[in-house]
Amino acid sequence: MQGLLYLTHRIPFPPNKGDKIRSFHLLQHLSKRYRIYLGTFVDDEKDWRYAQEVKSYCQASCLVPLNPVAARLRSLPALLGNQPLTLAYYRNRQLQRWVEETLQKEAVQDAVVFSAAMAQFLSRAAHIRRIIDFVDVDSDKWQQYALSKAWPFNWLYRRESACLLDYERKVASEFDSATFVSEKEAGLFKQLAPEAAHKTTFFNNGVDTDFFSPAENYANPYPVGARPLVFTGAMDYWANIDAVNWFAHAIFPKIRTRMPQAVFYIVGARPAKSVQALADLPGVTVTGGVKDIRLYLQHAWIAVAPLRIARGIQNKVLEAMAMQKPVVASLQAMEGINAVPDEELCVAENAEQFVEQVHALLEAHARRTTIGLAARNRVLQAYNWSHSLARIDALLEDGHSSKTRNE
């Protein structure tokens, strides 16, 4: 087996949130074909317990502790220049040294880099094949943040957006291939970086449909007689915080007026203070972290995804669909998901449409069942990890074929 260097900005385990789900499945897939040399950061003390699990997929690894508070302070001097704060946040001499030593000592011909921030560790490695998985167009995400914030944060986010886009374009030009989480996300980057359009592609996120399966029988966590709506996700992530606050204040009270049995459960770890405060609202429950979200999905009547800021593919939507649940999603939340509106999921463009869509589904058992079945079928057909990750195999194999032809 050939050696492959794999760099991720966060330890790729456990696969319990968006970036870790993708980075873990990529690690698992690549480890079947390559000897993996993994360089990554651990930014949550609780994640050190998973170090041995991650190392079991690797020939060698370098796990570096990262203190988020210290990293933010360390990145501030970047404001004096035109460098994105993201790069300074993740800059690390120990990891840089390990990468260089690995490339010198080991037979590594390929590197897969997960997220733009990690590309800096391979800036002097043009002799190997380098694939960057940007996942999302992060520069555009910062631009979205800027539109919803007041000064000085809107200025800071606009600056980060502009600086990061310059860096994304530089990396895409220098690396051999650039991938994104969806065809739409790749299309956006092609518009922003036309010079790299010819080597920009995508591979979809997938779902472990054996794990997220409606066939299992889980205990019902909801009150007897309730008609539960559920939102799942990491609740310290600003886009999720914004989504549940909007839903709880602007949408759910109107649903509950029509349907008093309706309850809204916010299921996810590390809820921010504003999310915790939502538990004071009638019918709203904030669970915090749970051992298994599947029981909350299985017994929910509807999964909601009212995101107003979103990039790429929302795993929370795919997981609910895989569990055969009808999903009511915002336009932003369904971007990148190839599903038929009103047949495989429902779409709401504003608060009023959310109220109407959710209420109609709560009253129509047959329609909920029909949409749930179609949703799972869509996931089975289009969001299979093996099928998606075959694109990475093709990029790596094509690189070796091109090298052989040139030699």
Helices and strands as residue ranges (DSSP letters): E 2-8, H 18-30, E 34-42, G 45-50, H 51-55, E 60-65, H 68-75, G 76-80, H 85-90, H 93-105, E 108-114, G 116-122, E 129-135, H 138-147, H 153-174, E 177-180, H 183-192, G 194-199, E 200-202, E 227-232, H 238-246, I 247-251, H 252-258, E 262-267, H 273-276, G 277-280, E 284-288, H 294-298, E 302-305, H 315-322, E 327-330, E 346-348, H 351-362, H 365-382, H 385-406
